[in-house]
Amino acid sequence: MSTVNRLIELAAGRFKVEASGLKAEGDVFDSLGIDSMQVLELLSELELEFDIEIPDYELRGVKTFAQLAEVIDRRL
């Protein structure tokens, strides 16, 4: 499973939305209906799931699931 698909599945499960409604180019905040605090919770879960650490500076400008997956892939 690709990183972006895995990310979408994890986010959908965490925030109880249908994964089929989430797209790689979709905005993480808008697609999930979450705020910045909830994104921090998601990032913590992703770091555990992928066994990585994502520095804050790498997240600047990241808005979509695809962009977030690229950040994760660079850390794997």
HUDA-V43042 format. One record per residue. N is the residue number from 1. RES is the residue in one letter. PHI is phi in radians with two decimals (none if undefined). PSI is psi in degrees with one decimal (999 if undefined). Layout:
n:res:phi:psi
N:RES:PHI:PSI
N:RES:PHI:PSI
This chain:
n:res:phi:psi
1:M:none:134.8
2:S:-1.19:160.0
3:T:-1.05:-44.0
4:V:-1.13:-39.1
5:N:-1.18:-40.8
6:R:-1.10:-42.8
7:L:-1.06:-46.2
8:I:-1.08:-43.5
9:E:-1.08:-44.3
10:L:-1.13:-44.6
11:A:-1.13:-41.8
12:A:-1.09:-43.8
13:G:-1.14:-41.4
14:R:-1.14:-40.3
15:F:-1.88:12.5
16:K:0.92:52.8
17:V:-2.15:162.9
18:E:-1.29:123.3
19:A:-1.05:-32.1
20:S:-1.12:-21.2
21:G:-1.54:-4.3
22:L:-1.77:134.4
23:K:-2.07:152.1
24:A:-0.97:-38.1
25:E:-1.57:4.9
26:G:-1.33:146.3
27:D:-1.19:127.7
28:V:-1.03:-47.6
29:F:-1.11:-51.7
30:D:-1.17:-43.7
31:S:-1.10:-37.9
32:L:-1.66:-13.5
33:G:1.15:43.0
34:I:-2.07:165.1
35:D:-1.85:-178.0
36:S:-1.13:-33.3
37:M:-1.16:-39.2
38:Q:-1.21:-32.6
39:V:-1.12:-39.1
40:L:-1.08:-39.6
41:E:-1.08:-43.9
42:L:-1.07:-44.6
43:L:-1.07:-39.2
44:S:-1.09:-43.1
45:E:-1.12:-40.4
46:L:-1.13:-40.8
47:E:-1.07:-40.1
48:L:-1.20:-46.4
49:E:-1.08:-42.9
50:F:-1.66:-2.7
51:D:0.96:52.9
52:I:-2.38:169.8
53:E:-2.18:128.3
54:I:-1.91:110.7
55:P:-1.17:146.6
56:D:-0.95:-38.8
57:Y:-1.12:-23.4
58:E:-1.35:-12.3
59:L:-1.67:-4.9
60:R:-1.08:128.2
61:G:1.44:-4.4
62:V:-1.37:122.7
63:K:-2.20:-31.1
64:T:-1.83:163.7
65:F:-1.07:-38.7
66:A:-1.10:-42.7
67:Q:-1.14:-40.5
68:L:-1.15:-38.6
69:A:-1.11:-36.6
70:E:-1.09:-41.8
71:V:-1.08:-45.0
72:I:-1.09:-46.2
73:D:-1.03:-36.7
74:R:-1.14:-25.5
75:R:-1.59:-15.0
76:L:-1.36:999
